[in-house]
């Protein structure tokens, strides 16, 4: 039985979504587009935050982190683990999520005339 890495299982489609939205083949109702964009923005903030932690504390030992604050050690371990398990997936997500957001903005159906 062969095991596939997380990287093999996850394919980002930012460019594809952008093309579909640009071509008018991806269209969402305004409320749905707003909901999706809000979720993507939240995800982008979470990914950015995790990577900031990893980058800022790179090379800091776990005992040093424990001295600063016990929960900081756990947050750093979680963030580093995520980045290692996803084989750079968080950094790829940081590049792709803005494409998703732009695609959904483009896919947002204009309000109908006389409508809200």
Phi and psi in degrees as GROMACS dihedral restraints (atoms count N, CA, C in turn):
[ dihedral_restraints ]
;  ai    aj    ak    al  type     phi  dphi    fc
    3     4     5     6     1   -95.1    20    10
    4     5     6     7     1   142.2    20    10
    6     7     8     9     1  -104.3    20    10
    7     8     9    10     1   140.0    20    10
    9    10    11    12     1  -104.6    20    10
   10    11    12    13     1   143.0    20    10
   12    13    14    15     1   -73.8    20    10
   13    14    15    16     1   161.8    20    10
   15    16    17    18     1   -56.8    20    10
   16    17    18    19     1   -38.6    20    10
   18    19    20    21     1   -60.2    20    10
   19    20    21    22     1   -37.9    20    10
   21    22    23    24     1   -68.1    20    10
   22    23    24    25     1   -25.5    20    10
   24    25    26    27     1   -88.6    20    10
   25    26    27    28     1   -20.1    20    10
   27    28    29    30     1  -110.1    20    10
   28    29    30    31     1   123.5    20    10
   30    31    32    33     1  -120.1    20    10
   31    32    33    34     1   127.0    20    10
   33    34    35    36     1   -87.3    20    10
   34    35    36    37     1   146.4    20    10
   36    37    38    39     1  -130.7    20    10
   37    38    39    40     1    32.6    20    10
   39    40    41    42     1   -57.8    20    10
   40    41    42    43     1   -46.1    20    10
   42    43    44    45     1   -65.0    20    10
   43    44    45    46     1   -39.9    20    10
   45    46    47    48     1   -63.5    20    10
   46    47    48    49     1   -46.4    20    10
   48    49    50    51     1   -61.4    20    10
   49    50    51    52     1   -41.4    20    10
   51    52    53    54     1   -60.6    20    10
   52    53    54    55     1   -43.3    20    10
   54    55    56    57     1   -64.7    20    10
   55    56    57    58     1   -43.8    20    10
   57    58    59    60     1   -61.3    20    10
   58    59    60    61     1   -42.5    20    10
   60    61    62    63     1   -67.7    20    10
   61    62    63    64     1   -41.9    20    10
   63    64    65    66     1   -62.4    20    10
   64    65    66    67     1   -38.6    20    10
   66    67    68    69     1   -78.0    20    10
   67    68    69    70     1    -7.4    20    10
   69    70    71    72     1    81.2    20    10
   70    71    72    73     1    11.8    20    10
   72    73    74    75     1   -89.9    20    10
   73    74    75    76     1   -12.4    20    10
   75    76    77    78     1  -115.7    20    10
   76    77    78    79     1   112.5    20    10
   78    79    80    81     1  -135.0    20    10
   79    80    81    82     1   132.4    20    10
   81    82    83    84     1  -126.7    20    10
   82    83    84    85     1   148.0    20    10
   84    85    86    87     1   -62.7    20    10
   85    86    87    88     1   147.9    20    10
   87    88    89    90     1   -53.5    20    10
   88    89    90    91     1   -45.1    20    10
   90    91    92    93     1   -63.9    20    10
   91    92    93    94     1   -41.2    20    10
   93    94    95    96     1   -67.0    20    10
   94    95    96    97     1   -43.6    20    10
   96    97    98    99     1   -60.1    20    10
   97    98    99   100     1   -43.9    20    10
   99   100   101   102     1   -61.9    20    10
  100   101   102   103     1   -40.2    20    10
  102   103   104   105     1   -64.8    20    10
  103   104   105   106     1   -44.7    20    10
  105   106   107   108     1   -65.1    20    10
  106   107   108   109     1   -44.5    20    10
  108   109   110   111     1   -60.5    20    10
  109   110   111   112     1   -43.1    20    10
  111   112   113   114     1   -60.3    20    10
  112   113   114   115     1   -42.7    20    10
  114   115   116   117     1   -65.6    20    10
  115   116   117   118     1   -40.2    20    10
  117   118   119   120     1   -67.3    20    10
  118   119   120   121     1   -38.5    20    10
  120   121   122   123     1   -63.7    20    10
  121   122   123   124     1   -42.4    20    10
  123   124   125   126     1   -60.8    20    10
  124   125   126   127     1   -45.1    20    10
  126   127   128   129     1   -62.7    20    10
  127   128   129   130     1   -42.8    20    10
  129   130   131   132     1   -60.4    20    10
  130   131   132   133     1   -42.1    20    10
  132   133   134   135     1   -63.8    20    10
  133   134   135   136     1   -41.4    20    10
  135   136   137   138     1   -63.9    20    10
  136   137   138   139     1   -47.1    20    10
  138   139   140   141     1   -62.6    20    10
  139   140   141   142     1   -45.2    20    10
  141   142   143   144     1   -59.7    20    10
  142   143   144   145     1   -43.6    20    10
  144   145   146   147     1   -63.0    20    10
  145   146   147   148     1   -44.5    20    10
  147   148   149   150     1   -61.9    20    10
  148   149   150   151     1   -42.3    20    10
  150   151   152   153     1   -70.3    20    10
  151   152   153   154     1   -34.2    20    10
  153   154   155   156     1   -61.0    20    10
  154   155   156   157     1   -43.4    20    10
  156   157   158   159     1   -60.5    20    10
  157   158   159   160     1   -47.5    20    10
  159   160   161   162     1   -59.3    20    10
  160   161   162   163     1   -47.8    20    10
  162   163   164   165     1   -68.8    20    10
  163   164   165   166     1   -41.9    20    10
  165   166   167   168     1   -66.4    20    10
  166   167   168   169     1   -36.2    20    10
  168   169   170   171     1  -104.8    20    10
  169   170   171   172     1    11.4    20    10
  171   172   173   174     1   -57.0    20    10
  172   173   174   175     1   129.2    20    10
  174   175   176   177     1    89.3    20    10
  175   176   177   178     1    -7.7    20    10
  177   178   179   180     1   -81.1    20    10
  178   179   180   181     1   135.8    20    10
  180   181   182   183     1   -78.9    20    10
  181   182   183   184     1   156.3    20    10
  183   184   185   186     1   -61.9    20    10
  184   185   186   187     1   -40.7    20    10
  186   187   188   189     1   -59.9    20    10
  187   188   189   190     1   -36.4    20    10
  189   190   191   192     1   -64.9    20    10
  190   191   192   193     1   -41.4    20    10
  192   193   194   195     1   -64.0    20    10
  193   194   195   196     1   -41.2    20    10
  195   196   197   198     1   -59.4    20    10
  196   197   198   199     1   -38.5    20    10
  198   199   200   201     1   -66.8    20    10
  199   200   201   202     1   -37.1    20    10
  201   202   203   204     1   -66.3    20    10
  202   203   204   205     1   -53.0    20    10
  204   205   206   207     1  -168.7    20    10
  205   206   207   208     1   131.7    20    10
  207   208   209   210     1   -58.3    20    10
  208   209   210   211     1   -35.4    20    10
  210   211   212   213     1   -75.1    20    10
  211   212   213   214     1   -23.2    20    10
  213   214   215   216     1   -64.1    20    10
  214   215   216   217     1   -40.0    20    10
  216   217   218   219     1   -57.0    20    10
  217   218   219   220     1   -46.8    20    10
  219   220   221   222     1   -64.4    20    10
  220   221   222   223     1   -41.4    20    10
  222   223   224   225     1   -62.2    20    10
  223   224   225   226     1   -42.2    20    10
  225   226   227   228     1   -68.0    20    10
  226   227   228   229     1   -44.5    20    10
  228   229   230   231     1   -59.0    20    10
  229   230   231   232     1   -44.2    20    10
  231   232   233   234     1   -61.7    20    10
  232   233   234   235     1   -45.4    20    10
  234   235   236   237     1   -65.4    20    10
  235   236   237   238     1   -44.1    20    10
  237   238   239   240     1   -65.2    20    10
  238   239   240   241     1   -41.6    20    10
  240   241   242   243     1   -60.2    20    10
  241   242   243   244     1   -46.6    20    10
  243   244   245   246     1   -56.4    20    10
  244   245   246   247     1   -46.0    20    10
  246   247   248   249     1   -66.8    20    10
  247   248   249   250     1   -38.0    20    10
  249   250   251   252     1   -71.8    20    10
  250   251   252   253     1   -43.9    20    10
  252   253   254   255     1   -64.6    20    10
  253   254   255   256     1   -37.3    20    10
  255   256   257   258     1   -86.7    20    10
  256   257   258   259     1     4.5    20    10
  258   259   260   261     1    50.7    20    10
  259   260   261   262     1    51.6    20    10
  261   262   263   264     1    84.9    20    10
  262   263   264   265     1    10.1    20    10
  264   265   266   267     1   -62.6    20    10
  265   266   267   268     1   -33.0    20    10
  267   268   269   270     1   -66.5    20    10
  268   269   270   271     1   -40.7    20    10
  270   271   272   273     1   -67.7    20    10
  271   272   273   274     1   -37.9    20    10
  273   274   275   276     1   -64.8    20    10
  274   275   276   277     1   -40.0    20    10
  276   277   278   279     1   -62.5    20    10
  277   278   279   280     1   -37.5    20    10
  279   280   281   282     1   -61.7    20    10
  280   281   282   283     1   -32.8    20    10
  282   283   284   285     1   -79.6    20    10
  283   284   285   286     1   -34.5    20    10
  285   286   287   288     1   -86.2    20    10
  286   287   288   289     1   -35.3    20    10
  288   289   290   291     1   -57.2    20    10
  289   290   291   292     1   -40.6    20    10
  291   292   293   294     1   -60.6    20    10
  292   293   294   295     1   -31.9    20    10
  294   295   296   297     1   -66.3    20    10
  295   296   297   298     1   -42.3    20    10
  297   298   299   300     1   -60.2    20    10
  298   299   300   301     1   -45.1    20    10
  300   301   302   303     1   -62.2    20    10
  301   302   303   304     1   -46.5    20    10
  303   304   305   306     1   -62.4    20    10
  304   305   306   307     1   -40.9    20    10
  306   307   308   309     1   -61.6    20    10
  307   308   309   310     1   -44.0    20    10
  309   310   311   312     1   -67.9    20    10
  310   311   312   313     1   -36.4    20    10
  312   313   314   315     1   -61.2    20    10
  313   314   315   316     1   -42.8    20    10
  315   316   317   318     1   -68.3    20    10
  316   317   318   319     1   -31.3    20    10
  318   319   320   321     1   -80.1    20    10
  319   320   321   322     1   -10.4    20    10
  321   322   323   324     1   -65.7    20    10
  322   323   324   325     1   117.6    20    10
  324   325   326   327     1   -64.3    20    10
  325   326   327   328     1   132.2    20    10
  327   328   329   330     1   -62.6    20    10
  328   329   330   331     1   149.0    20    10
  330   331   332   333     1   -61.8    20    10
  331   332   333   334     1   140.2    20    10
  333   334   335   336     1   -72.3    20    10
  334   335   336   337     1   148.1    20    10
  336   337   338   339     1   -58.9    20    10
  337   338   339   340     1   133.2    20    10
  339   340   341   342     1    80.4    20    10
  340   341   342   343     1    -2.8    20    10
  342   343   344   345     1   -94.8    20    10
  343   344   345   346     1   178.7    20    10
